[in-house]
Amino acid sequence: MTLISFVVPVYQVQGYLRECLDSILGQSFTDFEVVAVDDCSPDRSCDILAEYAARDARLRVITLRHNEGQGPARNRGLADAAGTYVWFVDSDDWLADGSVRAVVDRLRETEADVLIVDHAKVRWDHVVEPSGSVAAFDRLRRAPQVFALRDWPEAIDILHVPWNKIVRRDLLDRLDFQFRPGWYEDVPFTYRVLLAAERISTLDRVCIYYRQRRSGAATSTMGAGHLAIFPSWAQVFDTIDASPDAEQLRPVLFRRMMKHLLLVRGNDERMPRRLRARFFTQMTEHYHRYRPPGGYPVPGGVEGIKHRLVAGGRRRTFHAMRGAFRVLDVVGRAGETAGRRAISAARTVARSVRTGVFRGYYRLQVRRPLDSSLALYAAYWYRGYACNPAAIHERARELAPHVRGVWVVRRDQAVAMPPGVEYVVAGSLRYHRLLARAKYLVNNVNWPGWVVKRPGSVHVMTHHGTPLKVMGLDQQSYPGGVQDPDFTGQMHRADRWDYSITANAFTTQMWERAYPCGYQSLETGYPRNDRLATATVADVVAARDKLGIEPGDRLVLYAPTHRGHQPGYHPPFDAAAFVAALGPNGRLLIRSHYFQDPAHAPASTWEASRVRDVSAYPSVEDLYLAADVLVTDYSSVMFDYAVLDRPIVIYAPDWQAYRLVRGVYFDITAEPPGAVALTFPDLLDLFRTGAVDNDAATKARGEFRRKFCALEDGRAAERVVRRVLLGEGA
């Protein structure tokens, strides 16, 4: 029997449906079915369902003749569901990566009748917010592993929706539960199920991303549909007596009902003016009909006053009080705003004065002679000692000791500077002086726009990667990927470059196309790769020892690129499934923003022992040397790692979207440095079958290295130093 049946009602969601289906069908755990119910959707959702059903037998589509609404559509899907558990998922939401495996593990561990999972809200502008039930989940973390509602009635306060609950099918059959038509059908579902379940458990992990749509969500729409909240709550109380715990739980449920009713009534964007009196009258009726005989815990403060006004049917007083509190709130916020503005203005003035003083000091220093023995270095917006500038600095200390090198770093990064490396804190007075006086300025990103290009000074742009993704002016054709839309400013900053360091002929051509300015390209190879090109067996052993990797371990480095055009995106990747595919000696390092989402943290001690987040590890070169295989998508790490001539796998699950939105200079799936996987199951198969380093992958890597790594001989930094600091070959 199938373990889980996903029931997905579908209506007018063509813009979101693919993301929903991909998030379910792309999970590493596969013992499930998806029952999608086309509720006579007027858009092209039916075509999308047909497309997915044709290529994945786990998806079955039921098409209704008439639009019946979300509740009846769920009922129809439930009737066809064959799983031991049922998970209702809305078709405009999506599952978090690895969530199904985590759910299954918890179900098997607890044998729960109902499993409640956490969710995150995703606003239409892609801002991700935690669920509104954080406080309830904080309490439930201290709950027994398995409980009934009478043991932990706080579970009543968790958001009352079907999609955050995985329910045993025979419990629903025993209840003979059917969703109501209309809005708020989730209320009776939630409390009927929780009251009947003897074994409830929770999973403190974000499993669902709940889309907050700008328009189209029923309960955020103004209209008479909100009156459906009353029969929905009536259904809860009219059936509660069937529970042996009714007397204990009725007061808590009643208080929850009042909170919900007041929330809906208090939202003027939901409640039409013509219905407000009727809504209040029905609140009063519900109050007296369902108020527990022994009372209930009345909240304090303003909320308690609202309860008493509802009980007394004092609609006009209630309305006047809301108006008065709105006025007080506006006045209070105005006062707070005025105070904040005054403080903000004072801070702004102070910053402006400080900036003016420092910039004035800089302009005075610019009038003084250049210091021909001073080179100023920086990397990644002053984040520390790294990349091509660091490699050039190291070589310059040997070949050009007469040139004093000083690094610019942020104050918080100063403690991490290597011993013996002179540095200056960004933004300080000394920083402004050195920036004005240094003859050589070496950076892998641009210096601030206000920096003057002085006659006789030498600006060296080292860049920090070989460009697969489009850059500079080329981004204008891909507005979805533009990080800095000020192209005039970009070109102004590039006009200051004297030299552009490139790793190969391809990079030279792309930079000159993206930044058509008057600099000279130095096609030297990337200085930061010198260490890789000259690495010995002892260097590899030392790097692995630092990371605690045993000699017999097979180490994979997974390094997906950051998607600045798609905040919050994580490639579908299940670390536990991946290391399982590697075998008993497999180990995984992840270098990305991946583990910043706590939902992706290792779920078990076993997994934690084999998976390590190295996003903050100071030396990426150590990771390259230690790793036996690199898995990446569109990151420039592939060009660096290829210097080592080790297997590389391109894992590009969003390739088509990425190339269209972000823009790329060539098709990495057609000209890869090794094997290619477009789905997570395909990625696992590459490692299980050995295709990661078979003849085809080795041949592809060889062609890739000939195109991109021919200059990486360990002498790139020396070539830069001799040309720029020593003037050789000019």
Secondary structure as UniProt FT lines:
FT   STRAND          4..10
FT   TURN            14..16
FT   HELIX           17..25
FT   STRAND          32..38
FT   HELIX           45..55
FT   TURN            57..58
FT   STRAND          59..63
FT   HELIX           70..80
FT   STRAND          85..88
FT   TURN            91..92
FT   STRAND          94..95
FT   TURN            97..98
FT   HELIX           99..110
FT   STRAND          114..123
FT   TURN            124..125
FT   STRAND          128..130
FT   TURN            132..133
FT   HELIX           134..140
FT   TURN            141..142
FT   TURN            149..151
FT   HELIX           153..157
FT   HELIX           162..164
FT   STRAND          165..168
FT   HELIX           169..175
FT   HELIX           186..196
FT   STRAND          200..212
FT   HELIX           218..220
FT   HELIX           224..228
FT   HELIX           229..239
FT   HELIX           240..242
FT   TURN            244..245
FT   HELIX           246..265
FT   TURN            268..270
FT   HELIX           273..275
FT   HELIX           276..290
FT   TURN            293..294
FT   HELIX           301..311
FT   TURN            312..313
FT   HELIX           315..366
FT   STRAND          371..378
FT   TURN            380..383
FT   HELIX           387..399
FT   TURN            401..402
FT   STRAND          404..409
FT   HELIX           411..416
FT   TURN            419..420
FT   STRAND          423..425
FT   TURN            426..427
FT   HELIX           429..437
FT   STRAND          438..443
FT   TURN            449..450
FT   TURN            455..456
FT   STRAND          458..461
FT   HELIX           472..477
FT   HELIX           479..481
FT   HELIX           487..494
FT   TURN            495..496
FT   STRAND          499..502
FT   HELIX           505..514
FT   STRAND          520..523
FT   HELIX           527..529
FT   HELIX           530..533
FT   HELIX           537..547
FT   TURN            551..552
FT   STRAND          554..559
FT   TURN            564..565
FT   TURN            567..568
FT   HELIX           575..582
FT   TURN            584..585
FT   STRAND          586..590
FT   HELIX           594..596
FT   HELIX           598..600
FT   HELIX           605..610
FT   STRAND          611..613
FT   TURN            615..616
FT   HELIX           620..626
FT   STRAND          629..632
FT   HELIX           637..641
FT   HELIX           642..644
FT   STRAND          648..651
FT   TURN            653..654
FT   HELIX           655..661
FT   TURN            668..670
FT   STRAND          675..677
FT   HELIX           680..689
FT   HELIX           691..693
FT   HELIX           695..708
FT   TURN            710..711
FT   HELIX           716..724
FT   TURN            728..729
//
